[in-house]
Amino acid sequence: MKKSKRIAADIAEVAVFVALMVAASWISIPFPIVPLTFQTVVSVLAGLLLGWKKGAASMCVYCFAGLAGLPFFTGGGGIAYVLKPSFGYIIGFIAAAAVAGAIVGNKTCGIKRYLTAAIVAFLVDYAVGIPYCIIAAKLLGVADLTKLFLTGNLIYMPKDAVLCVLAALLAKTLVPVIRGGKARI
């Protein structure tokens, strides 16, 4: 494939995951404290399907477009979003996509590697998101950080873990079809 066509294809692939991430942030199920969204699984799937560079790039575009003021985040957008306790997860999406893509790599691999990549990426997102959430909440004067940790973070982990396992199964199924069809996602 010509270099210009490959670049255009890469941009399109990144754009698809930016759009999926925006949709995942807008689709929310009301829940106490923080609405349930599907952003973690989209970030992991981006890494599994696009690889670490394009997966992370798609999440960077999502993050910076939201910070620039586009209403991409669950609560809107704008630079002030960095003060929200949940912003750490948005940073974590970049790391999660990179880690998932790095673990899977560009070679054909088995389901164990996809599952490992998805779970490690999920844990990376929470490893970034939880400390940011607690520090931001403390700076904002939230008194009960234990309650915040339990109800604003820990309660969502089982849902995200299950969805990331499903993302691994989906990626394992899609990658051979995509690569076999000459498309290189």
Sequence and secondary structure as in RCSB ss.txt:
>XXXX:A:sequence
MKKSKRIAADIAEVAVFVALMVAASWISIPFPIVPLTFQTVVSVLAGLLLGWKKGAASMCVYCFAGLAGLPFFTG
GGGIAYVLKPSFGYIIGFIAAAAVAGAIVGNKTCGIKRYLTAAIVAFLVDYAVGIPYCIIAAKLLGVADLTKLFL
TGNLIYMPKDAVLCVLAALLAKTLVPVIRGGKARI
>XXXX:A:secstr
  HHHHHHHHHHHHHHHHHHHHHHHH  B  SSS B SHHHHHHHHHHHHHHHHHHHHHHHHHHHHHTT S BTT
B SGGGGGSTTHHHHHHHHHHHHHHHHHH SS   HHHHHHHHHHHHHHHHHHHHHHHHHHHHHTT S HHHHHH
HHTGGGHHHHHHHHHHHHHHHHHHHHHHHHTT   
